[in-house]
Amino acid sequence: MHIAPYDNENRPIVDVNDATVPLNYFNIVKLREGETFDYRVAGYETCIVPATGTADVEVAGNRYEALGERGDDVWDGEPEGVYVPTDMAARLTCRSAATEVFVAGARHNEQLEPFAVRKDEIDLVQYGSDDTKTHRKIKHILGQKQAGRVGRLLVSELYTVGAGGWSGFPSHKHDTDRLPDETHHDETYNFRFRPKWGAGMQMLQREEGAPGDAYHVVDGSTFTIDRGYHPCCALPGYEMYYFTILGGASQRPLVQYFHPDHAYQIETIPGIKDMIAKFR
């Protein structure tokens, strides 16, 4: 489902028990210097990630100061995050002239402990190649390094390397729990482009052996994926970024099922096996 950019007024874009991706939660919070925002989400663990600007975060008496260092856009520095356990109150306070904050969530009942992920603790993966049109970089904020501290939530930032190219390829899906071949994970994206007037395409093939759909995504587009194969691409001349939320139905580690027609390219795209292994 494509959700076109709009002013959400700090209210969830993907709320609890969403009809398409009930395992996900997503909000964008925009604040000016000194402004605060409080939230608490029952039944969902969340992660606070400043897209731009700097914020202080308070969770259950723990204070994480000066979270985020990016300026004009998501290409301007490294991400940082704070993990907020299920049904635990959090407060954001803007410490820069302005801040835009992503709040990512996944359904989970057990209440764990909060913690911060600073820029030197993110897990960076770069794979693909210009020749295969698949060159990209992934910055895992809640990834393999945080295993055991998080319930069902995976949070990452994905960048196309260079202007134009494909991401999420070979075409894959993760909509059915049938281990060891596949897990059920709902997924939500928020896209950004550089320059901002750039655009891309999100494909979604819901049925085997039948043509899928293609969606025109622009700067600020949100896309929710409950089922189907879902590669995407940036138009030539533009860089693409998408903030990625994955919530598992039965486990946190993601097992992707690659479309049989394209799965052989796992052996031809440089470094893709390292990428697959990091979504744990």
Buried (B, 14 or more C-beta within 10 A) or exposed (E): BBBEBEEBEBEBBBBBEBEBBBBBBBBBBBBEEEBEBEBEBEEBBBBBBBBBBBBBBBBEEBEBEBBBBBEEBBEEBBBBBBBBBBBBEBBBBBBBEEBBBBBBBBBBEEEBEBBBBBBEBBBEBBBBBEEBBBBBBBBBBBBBBBEEBBBBBBBBBBBBBEBBBBBBBBBBBBBEBEEEEBBBBBBBBBBBBBEEEBBBBBBBBBEEEEEBEEBEBBBBBBBBBBBBBBBBBBBEEBBBBBBBBBBBBEBBBBBBBBBEEBEEBBEEBBBBEEBBEBBB
